Amino acid sequence: MTRVAVLGAKGRMGSTSAEAIEAADGLELVARIDVDDDLATIEEAGAEAALVFTTPDVAFDQARWCLERGIHVVIGTSGFGDDKVGQLREIVADHDGVGAIVVPNFSIGAVLMMRFAAVAAPFFESVEVIEMHHPDKVDAPSGTAVRTAEVIAEARREAGSPGLPDATTTDPDGARGAKVAGIPVHAVRARGFIASQEVLLGDPGEIFSIRHDSSSRESFMPGVVAALRWIPGHPGVTVGLDEVLGLD
């Protein structure tokens, strides 16, 4: 039985996760932490793992606080790029046996979408990512889109793929989107979406589309539960659910 604290427990993902943890075998919810709550409550409750779903401005410091006290962390907050992952590795290196996993997307379908996109990317001349979320999301592009672009770029680099064709020379308003690892990424924010993403791959005469849609936050809960069960036995820093799901 792993004793778990949820940080950001009153938020949309935090509250749904707390319910899933209470219903899951092998997990026990011992603390719900939100704004203005004392982090010491986590330690006092005897938590062995913390699920972090707080805002990007505080999530890293909260994760560090937990790791320094030997509490494993599962991080669902967006914005943990290579720099913050590197800092987590430095923290973990000084605390034997503690583990952290940074998860851009807890949906099993989204993880498979990223894996399929990486497999397909070297076979096509063009590839772009479109992510679609609700307008209450504070960061763009999403962590999932960033990670997708990174794994696509890595797969194309390993395969020796050429650069993406694009004759655009004038784009004063950024209509071509952001470039993440050289891959165009477009962010849509519209009411009605929860979390959707499409990877478009193109060659002369054909378009191949890989799309995933989450219609409710319950779709993320199997990944949340799997990560919390997995992290106590896996010290160090891990990015993504691939290893948790046995995809590596």
GIFENGI-V73264 format. One record per backbone hydrogen bond with DSSP energy under -0.5 kcal/mol. NH is the residue of the N-H (numbers start at 1). CO is the residue of the C=O. If there is no record, write none. Layout:
nh & co
NH & CO
NH & CO
This chain:
nh & co
2 & 26
3 & 1
4 & 28
5 & 49
6 & 31
7 & 5
7 & 51
8 & 6
8 & 33
9 & 6
9 & 33
11 & 8
15 & 11
16 & 12
17 & 13
18 & 14
19 & 15
20 & 16
21 & 17
22 & 18
23 & 19
24 & 20
24 & 21
27 & 24
28 & 2
30 & 4
30 & 28
31 & 4
33 & 6
33 & 31
37 & 34
41 & 38
42 & 39
43 & 39
44 & 40
45 & 41
46 & 43
47 & 42
48 & 3
49 & 3
50 & 72
51 & 5
52 & 50
52 & 74
53 & 7
53 & 51
58 & 55
59 & 55
60 & 56
62 & 58
63 & 59
64 & 60
65 & 61
66 & 62
67 & 63
68 & 64
69 & 65
69 & 66
70 & 67
71 & 66
72 & 48
72 & 70
73 & 99
74 & 50
75 & 73
75 & 101
76 & 52
76 & 74
77 & 52
81 & 79
85 & 81
86 & 82
87 & 83
88 & 84
89 & 85
90 & 86
91 & 87
92 & 88
93 & 89
94 & 90
94 & 91
95 & 92
98 & 95
100 & 236
101 & 73
102 & 238
103 & 75
103 & 101
104 & 102
108 & 219
111 & 107
112 & 108
113 & 109
114 & 110
115 & 111
116 & 112
117 & 113
118 & 114
119 & 115
120 & 116
121 & 117
122 & 118
123 & 120
124 & 121
125 & 202
126 & 202
128 & 200
129 & 184
130 & 198
131 & 186
132 & 196
133 & 188
134 & 194
137 & 134
146 & 142
147 & 143
148 & 144
149 & 145
150 & 146
151 & 147
152 & 148
153 & 149
154 & 150
155 & 151
156 & 152
157 & 153
158 & 154
159 & 155
160 & 156
160 & 157
161 & 156
174 & 171
177 & 174
178 & 185
180 & 178
180 & 183
181 & 179
183 & 180
184 & 127
185 & 178
186 & 129
188 & 131
190 & 133
193 & 190
194 & 214
195 & 214
196 & 132
197 & 212
198 & 130
199 & 210
200 & 128
200 & 198
201 & 199
201 & 208
202 & 126
203 & 206
206 & 203
208 & 201
210 & 199
212 & 197
214 & 195
215 & 213
219 & 216
220 & 217
221 & 218
222 & 218
224 & 220
225 & 221
226 & 222
227 & 223
228 & 224
229 & 225
230 & 226
231 & 227
232 & 228
233 & 230
234 & 231
236 & 98
238 & 100
240 & 102
245 & 241
246 & 243
247 & 242
248 & 242
